[in-house]
Amino acid sequence: MKHQLPQLPFDPAALEPHMSRETLEFHYGKHHSAYVDNLNELIKGTPQEHLELEHIVRTADGPVFNNAAQAWNHTFFWHSLSPDGGKPNKLLSEAIDARFGSFDLFKNKFATEANELFGSGWIWLVRNGGGLLSIETSSNADTPLTGENRPLLTCDLWEHAYYIDYRNARPDFLKAYWNIANWEFANRNFEA
């Protein structure tokens, strides 16, 4: 099975001014595309060639894991964004308040942990098997997909996610992120 670069769930200019078309052209059109292309090359002629992407992420290591996980993480990231943004529904909002104290305290904790992540990686809002929420950071290509927690929402913290629009100001990117965070996607993931 040849893995394909998935379609963006929005027009490349739809996230402006928070994320520019130029960023999407590089981030999606070059970085994400390269992970998919590299993965296809790495697994060509191997038993992994016929596996679903999530199975590869859960079982691979080394370069195959890195490219598969980055392909999966980026697809999840695009779905974590929306020009409409939205807000947590009643169930997710109550879970956020119960775990973090309030939505504002959650956003502050999310931003603090994201800004403290050294180097490249991801920040995730996740739900454990008991329904409790937590915030996780992961370095490089690491992903909650390999663990027990279910990802609800993510933000890409690699510099290519924000450098064109925000240069080296990750905190400014994270402030803008809340304008385009796709809470409808997070709501569905929470309830699934």
N, C-alpha and C positions, 0 to 999 in steps of 0.2 A: 504494500500500500504506500503510495507516495503521499507524503504530507503536504498540505496546501496552506498557503498564507490565507487566513480567513478574511472575509470582508470586514471592514470597519463598520460598527453599528451606527455610524453617523457620518455626515459629510466632513471631509478634512478641514473645512473652515468653520464648522459648527461650534467649536469650542472657543473661538476667539471672543474676547481678547485674552482669556485666561491661558489658552494654549494655541499657538499660532499654527496656521496651515504649514508653514515652513518646518516647524518642529515635527508635525505629523509626517511630512514628506520624508524627513530623515529618520525619525524614530520608527515609524511603521514601515515606510517604504524601503528603508535600507537596513536598519538594525534588526527589526523583527523578521523581515524577509531573509536576511542572512542566516539567522538562527534556523529557520525552516530549511533553507537550501543546504546548510552545513549538516543538519541532521539527516536529510535524505542521502547525502553523500556518505556519511559515516555508517549508515545502516544498510547501504546497498549491498545485496548479496549475503546478508546475514539473517539469522532467524528473526531479529528485531524488525526487519523490513516489513513484516506482515502484522505487526502489533499496533494497537491503538496508542495514541500519544500518551494518555494517562498511565497506561501499563508500562511504557518505556520509562517515564519519569519515576515511577515507583520501584523499578527494578534495575535500572542502569546505573553506571558510575562513570567517572572520568568525562571525556569530551562528549560522549553520547548523552550522559545525564545533563551536562551543562547546556547543550543546545536544545534538548527536548524540554527541559525545565524552563528555559528562557522562552521558548516558543509558547509553552502553556501559560507561564506567568504573564506574558504580554497579552495574550488573548483574554485572559481574565482581567487584566488592567483596562483594556479597551472597553470591556463591558462594565467596568467600575466607573466609567465616565459617561456623562450625558450632558447635552446642552441645556436640558431642563432641570438637572440637579435633583430636585425633589427633597423629601425629608423622610426620616424613619417613620414607619407606620406605628400604630399604637403598641403592638407587641414588641417590636424592636426598640422603640423609644423607652418603654418600661424596663426592658432588659438593660439598656444603656444606663438609665437612671439608677437602677438597682446595683449595677456593677461599679459605675464610675461617679455617681452622685448627681450628675446632670449632664446634659448634652455639651454644654460649654466646658465642663471639667474633662469630659471624654476628648473633645477636640484638643484641649491643651495638652493632655497626656499623649495623645497620638502625635502631635507636633513635636513635643519634647523628645519622645523616643525616636522619632524619625530624624530629628536634627542631631541626636547623639550617636546615631549609627555611623561608625567610621567607615569611610569608603563607600563602595557601591552595594546596593541591595534593594530591599523591599520592606514596606510596612503593611501589616495586615490587621484587619478586624476579623477575629475568628470566634467560632462557637464550639465548645466542647460537647461531648456526648450527652452531658447533663443539661445542656442549654445555656451554660454560663459563658459570658463573653470575656475575651481578653484581647490585648494588643500584642502582636508578635512582630519582631523584626527578623529579617533573614538576610544573610550576606550573599553577595554574588547571585548565583542561580538557585539558591536554596528556596524551598517552598513548603507551605504546610500540607501540600498534597501528599507528601511522603510520611506524614504523621497522622495522628488521630483527630486533630481539630479540623473543622470545616471552615474554609475561608468564606467570608461574606463580602469583603471589599478590600481593595489594595491600592497602594500608591507606589509607583516606581520611583526609587531613589537613586538610580544611576544618573550620572550627570547628563547623559544624552537625553533624558526625559525633560530637562529644564534649561540646559545651558544656552540654547539659542534665545529663549525668551527672558531668562532670569540670570544669565551668566552663572556665577558661583553662589548665588543667593538662594540656597535651598529653603530657608525660612519663608521667603517671599513666594516661592512656588507652592509651598504647603498652604499658605494663606489662600492663594488662588484656587487650590484644589477643592476647597469646600464649596466653591461656586459651581463646580462641574462634577462633584461626586454623585454617582448614580444610586440614590437610595432605593429606587424601585428594584434594582438588581440586588441590593443588600437585603431588602425585605423578603424577596423571593428565596434567597439563599438561607436566610434565617428560618423561614417557615418550612423549608424542604426537609 
